[in-house]
């Protein structure tokens, strides 16, 4: 996890901004299903900083965050060379205690905040294990989008975001960069896992969840979560790694997830 944070900050040193959260339509009123947009997530952009430049060069969809261009089968998982690259297993993307490689239902390939899909306003695209989801490289880590539908509560990562450290008004030590998300847990089976190529920015709206135990949480796939007992690990914008209890006050977690909400809070 620390290595990913170091790579994110190295990207910032090179580009004077952090990588985009994901390459969507840059419009929360639109859906991304069958959109022809690349839908690459934040983790794909730091491959060169993780000594995986050759792998990054295998990505053949448009990686320019400024160009909102749709093409036929333009999604990364429909582009054969990029889909092949996404099958690379990257140990740095996996938590040692996680179960990302053992999902039993589907693999998440894109996350997009969209009011067009109703409540909750989050569109999640996934490939079933028998429909292309099995070979995709998984990830336990996803960028934090804060509360993207609430003014001034946005996180570091969003749709085609270009956040610089100077934009983090709440302070780098008080703002989440990315965190653990185990995917979907139905109380007995780990159903969904994230892909490192596509899962780029997850909202903090629904708080924290757990990926073990017998409790079924129908919104577990929407939450940051882990296989640790009672806590979820987050990397902050100063590259510090902190554990946040899943019982944390939701308002406190929201404040930590936003980069310029003006609410500077302390962890319990």
HELIX and SHEET records of a PDB file:
HELIX    1   1 UNK A    2  UNK A   15  1                                  14    
HELIX    2   2 UNK A   42  UNK A   45  1                                   4    
HELIX    3   3 UNK A   48  UNK A   50  5                                   3    
HELIX    4   4 UNK A   53  UNK A   56  1                                   4    
HELIX    5   5 UNK A   76  UNK A   78  5                                   3    
HELIX    6   6 UNK A   80  UNK A   85  1                                   6    
HELIX    7   7 UNK A   91  UNK A   93  5                                   3    
HELIX    8   8 UNK A  100  UNK A  102  5                                   3    
HELIX    9   9 UNK A  115  UNK A  117  5                                   3    
HELIX   10  10 UNK A  129  UNK A  131  5                                   3    
HELIX   11  11 UNK A  165  UNK A  167  5                                   3    
HELIX   12  12 UNK A  172  UNK A  174  5                                   3    
HELIX   13  13 UNK A  220  UNK A  222  5                                   3    
HELIX   14  14 UNK A  250  UNK A  257  1                                   8    
SHEET    1   A 4 UNK A 122  UNK A 128  0                                        
SHEET    2   A 4 UNK A 106  UNK A 113 -1                                        
SHEET    3   A 4 UNK A 190  UNK A 195  1                                        
SHEET    4   A 4 UNK A 138  UNK A 139 -1                                        
SHEET    1   B 4 UNK A 122  UNK A 128  0                                        
SHEET    2   B 4 UNK A 106  UNK A 113 -1                                        
SHEET    3   B 4 UNK A 190  UNK A 195  1                                        
SHEET    4   B 4 UNK A 184  UNK A 185 -1                                        
SHEET    1   C 5 UNK A 201  UNK A 202  0                                        
SHEET    2   C 5 UNK A 141  UNK A 144  1                                        
SHEET    3   C 5 UNK A 176  UNK A 180 -1                                        
SHEET    4   C 5 UNK A 231  UNK A 236 -1                                        
SHEET    5   C 5 UNK A 241  UNK A 245 -1                                        
SHEET    1   D 2 UNK A 208  UNK A 210  0                                        
SHEET    2   D 2 UNK A 224  UNK A 226  1                                        
END                                                                             
